[in-house]
């Protein structure tokens, strides 16, 4: 019986990737110049989504020193000029099906970040507020801020929101890969709430009043629009990019959504993961996975199957995005709504081996800055992208909460 897999299905992706990855077109921004490196050290850099806590839970290393793995450690962060990483307290969606599991994991991951600061207090501090972030920046320390990716640990109890606020959580990504008790997920076909749940609507109000930013990355379109209807403060997309470049990918934001986000005063923090940046990378796994499944179905778990899969991947390598294509996302938001609504949410340590050429780890922010300089952005504009826009939102959320 002939196998059902074929290398031909990936040809269009391979060709498109090659066309988009012309070395001459990207080389200008792969090596940051001295001015870009200076700006990386001069301006505060806030990255609102770095998945170090869960990475260390599965594969611990001392990130206060140079590490062998991952995309974040202290030496690379210093080299790149990163000042305020929002460490993702990531909760797998499946844990919500076990009572107490997500709540416990969230506390464990927060414990890990506090332990890091305790072990290396000369290098790190906890950034519980915008003022803390600015103070730590002035002291030359990296400020560890915390965002909860997936609101499952709230468990339908507003007292848990208070508990996690007291532990330092300053934004909550309302849902993740599945709909939860708060909101529908962009990835989940079962739109059980048609947006936000009744508790989710109550939670948005409570988050506003307490000073926790609402993060609409991962939520369904309906949940996004309902959040904007309810919130009294600006919201963020902590790690999303543009649907214009990935048609049909609900996880990214449409132009209409970005326009509404800007009207709300919020910020879209651009995700660097290749699947968020280009259609070719976004569709790659959907096309190659069935072919791998077909090989396994015919040949089983065998050396011959492994060789066939290696051949398949060798002939159809992953179509990494480029720095230039990430810059295209920034350009489009700027053209659509202006410079004041753009930030950085890289998803380092969260998107596997799929980061763009030129943006492979936290030492790479100068490359992004060089690209912005090459495209004519002013230093003031660059400062807004690196942190100014997000800090404006953080302070607005704090100010509203203080008035309640």
C-alpha positions, -999 to 999 in steps of 0.1 A, spaced: 0 0 0 14 34 -10 19 60 18 -5 90 18 20 116 27 36 140 2 63 166 3 44 186 -24 19 200 1 45 222 17 60 236 -14 41 268 -13 51 274 23 88 267 16 88 290 -15 69 317 4 93 315 33 123 317 10 109 347 -7 103 365 27 137 356 41 161 372 17 193 376 37 201 409 20 168 424 32 173 414 68 211 418 73 208 455 79 190 449 112 207 417 123 237 436 137 226 465 159 248 496 157 262 515 187 233 539 188 208 511 190 227 495 218 229 528 237 192 533 234 185 498 247 204 508 278 191 544 280 153 536 278 134 513 301 125 481 282 93 464 293 84 430 279 50 420 290 52 382 283 82 360 292 75 324 301 104 318 325 84 305 355 69 275 337 101 268 319 120 265 352 93 243 367 99 218 339 137 223 335 153 243 363 183 264 357 197 293 377 187 322 354 206 347 376 236 333 357 243 324 321 222 293 311 226 266 285 189 266 275 160 290 271 158 326 259 161 344 292 189 347 317 204 376 336 235 382 314 215 381 282 189 404 297 215 429 307 231 428 272 197 434 256 187 462 280 157 444 294 146 461 326 110 449 334 101 414 323 66 404 331 70 368 341 41 347 329 23 327 356 11 303 330 -16 278 339 -24 250 314 -61 251 305 -67 214 315 -59 221 351 -92 239 356 -109 205 354 -92 195 387 -103 215 417 -75 235 433 -49 225 407 -46 258 389 -47 277 422 -18 257 436 3 259 405 -1 297 404 13 300 439 41 276 431 52 296 401 50 329 420 71 313 448 97 305 421 100 341 411 102 354 446 129 328 453 149 341 423 148 376 436 158 364 471 187 344 458 200 373 436 188 405 452 218 423 438 204 417 403 166 415 407 138 431 426 100 426 426 81 452 406 47 454 422 39 488 408 49 512 381 68 532 408 87 500 417 96 495 380 110 530 377 129 527 410 145 494 400 154 508 366 172 537 383 190 512 406 202 492 376 183 461 387 159 440 367 124 443 380 104 411 380 67 418 374 40 392 373 11 385 349 -12 355 352 -17 337 319 -51 321 322 -75 333 349 -84 297 360 -67 301 395 -94 327 404 -118 298 406 -149 320 405 -139 337 438 -132 374 440 -113 368 472 -88 348 451 -83 379 429 -73 398 460 -50 370 471 -31 370 438 -30 408 437 -14 407 471 12 383 457 20 407 428 -2 397 399 -7 429 378 -25 415 348 -46 385 341 -50 369 307 -86 361 310 -85 327 293 -59 305 274 -62 276 250 -97 265 262 -127 285 274 -127 287 312 -151 300 339 -142 336 329 -141 338 291 -142 320 258 -108 313 242 -99 322 207 -87 286 202 -118 269 215 -146 261 191 -171 257 220 -179 293 226 -198 284 258 -203 319 270 -205 338 237 -178 360 252 -175 366 289 -192 345 315 -215 363 341 -186 359 366 -161 372 340 -181 404 336 -181 408 374 -144 401 375 -135 428 350 -151 454 373 -133 439 403 -100 440 384 -105 477 375 -112 485 412 -82 466 425 -57 477 399 -52 446 378 -49 451 341 -72 430 319 -53 411 292 -73 402 261 -47 380 244 -61 345 239 -98 355 243 -124 352 217 -135 382 196 -168 384 215 -150 383 249 -127 411 236 -156 434 227 -175 427 259 -144 435 279 -141 469 262 -178 476 270 -173 469 307 -138 481 316 -132 516 330 -95 514 324 -72 507 294 -67 470 286 -37 453 271 -30 425 246 1 412 264 14 390 236 -6 393 203 2 403 168 -19 413 137 -45 392 120 -39 412 88 -7 391 84 -23 358 95 -58 358 80 -83 336 99 -61 333 130 -84 346 158 -56 346 184 -42 377 166 -61 410 165 -80 424 136 -76 460 125 -111 468 139 -100 454 173 -68 474 173 -87 506 165 -111 499 194 -82 491 217 -66 524 209 -98 542 215 -98 525 249 -63 538 255 -48 503 256 -17 488 240 -10 458 218 22 442 228 37 425 197 43 388 199 76 377 182 67 340 176 69 332 139 34 317 139 20 350 151 40 370 125 36 352 91 9 331 75 35 307 63 47 299 98 11 300 111 0 272 87 32 251 88 22 227 116 -14 223 103 1 211 70 30 190 82 13 173 111 -11 152 89 19 140 69 38 130 100 6 112 112 4 94 79 40 82 82 34 69 117 1 52 106 20 33 79 53 26 95 46 29 132 71 39 158 101 27 139 135 38 127 122 39 92 94 63 103 119 85 121 140 87 89 110 95 68 99 123 92 134 137 93 135 137 55 101 155 54 113 181 78 146 185 60 130 192 27 104 215 43 122 234 71 102 256 95 96 290 78 110 313 104 98 349 103 123 376 101 129 408 121 117 428 91 84 410 93 80 418 130 87 454 121 59 452 95 35 445 123 47 476 142 45 497 111 9 486 104 -3 495 140 15 528 137 -2 536 104 -36 524 117 -38 541 151 -5 558 158 26 553 179 10 555 213 -6 520 213 24 497 205 46 477 229 66 445 232 52 411 244 78 388 229 66 354 243 102 344 249 104 309 265 68 304 254 68 297 217 94 269 215 120 271 187 100 294 165 115 328 171 124 351 142 158 356 127 173 384 146 151 381 177 162 348 192 165 358 229 164 387 253 198 399 241 181 409 208 162 440 217 189 462 202 183 445 169 146 456 171 157 491 179 181 492 150 153 481 127 131 509 140 158 534 135 163 521 100 126 526 93 127 562 104 112 560 139 124 588 162 141 580 195 110 594 213 88 570 193 111 541 201 110 550 238 72 547 237 73 513 221 100 500 245 80 510 276 64 544 275 30 533 262 27 503 285 38 524 315 11 549 307 -15 521 309 -1 507 341 -2 541 358 -38 547 345 -49 514 360 -33 522 393 -47 557 394 -83 544 387 -79 518 415 -67 544 439 -98 565 433 -122 537 442 
